[in-house]
Amino acid sequence: MIAFRVSDEEYQVLEKACLETGTQSISAFAREAVNTMAARCGPQSDTTPSNLDGRVRRIEEALELLTQELKD
C-alpha cells in the first residue's frame, strides 16, 4: 500500500480530474497515473545505484508533470 498527502486545493483538483476522466475514485486515478509513469520507464534489469537514481529522477519528473497538469 502506498499513501500520500495532498493539500485541500490539490484534492479538489484531483476530484475534478476524476470527474472529467470518468475515473471512479482518486485512488484509481492515482494508481493509473503511477502505473502509466512506471511503464514509461520500461523494464530494467540494471539495479545499480546510478541506474536507480536515473529511474527515480524520471519518476519524480513525471510526477511533477502530472501535478502541473492537474493544476491547469
N, C-alpha and C positions, 0 to 999 in steps of 0.2 A: 504494500500500500504506500502511496505517495500522497503527502498532504502539503499544501502551501497556502499562505495567507495572501489576501488581496485587500486593497482599500475598498471603502464603500463605493467610490467612483469606479474603480476597476470592476467591481462586482456588477454594477449597473451596466457597464459596457459589455461584460460577458453575458448578462441576461439578454441584452438587445441582440447580440450576435447569435445567441441560441434561437431567438425568435425569428431572426432574419434567415437563418440557415435551416430552420426546422429541426434543430438538434433537440433531443428530449430533455437534456439536463446540462448543467455546467460541467459536471463530471464527465459526461460523454463527449462534450465539446473539447475539454482539456485532453482527454485520453486520445481523441482523434488527432488533435494538433501535435501532441508529443509523438505519437506513432508515425505521423507523416514526417516530422522532422528527423526522427531516428532513421526512418527508411532512406532519407536523402543521404545520410552518412554511409549507407551501404554496409554490407557485412565486412568486417575487418578481422583478420586473424592476428595482426600485429598488435600486441598489447604492451609494447614498450612505453615507458613514461612519455617520451616525446610524441608518440603517435596518440596516446590517450589525451595528452594536453591539446593536441590539434582537434581531436574529436569533441572534447569538452568545449573548446573555443567555438567550434561550428554550431554546437547546440545552443550555447549562450547567444550567439549572433542570431540564430533562428528564433529563439525566444524573444529577443529584443525586437525583431521584425514583427513577430506576432503581436507583441504588446503595442507597438506603434500602429499596426493595422487596426487593432481593436479600439484604439483611441480615436481614430479618424472616423 
